[in-house]
Amino acid sequence: MIGGLCGAYLLLHLPESVFAFVAPVLVLIAVILVIVQPKLSSWARERAGHDGLATPDLQPTSVVLVILVFLTGVYGGYFTAAQGIILMGIFGVMLHGTLQQSNAIKVVLSLAVNLVAAASYLIFAFQRINWTVAILIAVGSLFGGWLGARVGRRLSPTLLRGFIVVLGLVAFGHLIWQLFTE
């Protein structure tokens, strides 16, 4: 939530041109993390097993995980597109649960970041909000989050990973297109 607040602050104070260059890189990194997640998770489990952890479910929360989730919250508060893909990539590497569990955590964290950022915009930039766009995004996000959580629990990990990669590549392509056409 603190990351979302920081991201909202950055959105209100940095020039728009900054985002145009940073967002595609972050999305591409997230897609790569989701693609290589099975191998990285396997490596992380092996390493954790050698460090004496009895079961992956008892893994301690790492400082690196907290920092990465915070930075993703900053990104999400600044511009929420692909925030979920980034979180899924991080969780796939850093957590030892199922893809469905990571998806559930992602939904809750994304909601928290988006609520904090939205409240910040309402308080500090009310006059700058395009209400038609804001309402469409809010409705789409609520419905998409609800539907994504319901469907994500039922999909196989491979199919869910494939879906996440496709959406990430579409987001990356769109951001690159915008970068070079505007």
Secondary structure as UniProt FT lines:
FT   HELIX           2..13
FT   HELIX           16..50
FT   TURN            51..52
FT   HELIX           56..58
FT   HELIX           63..78
FT   TURN            81..82
FT   HELIX           83..94
FT   HELIX           99..124
FT   HELIX           126..128
FT   HELIX           131..154
FT   HELIX           157..181
//
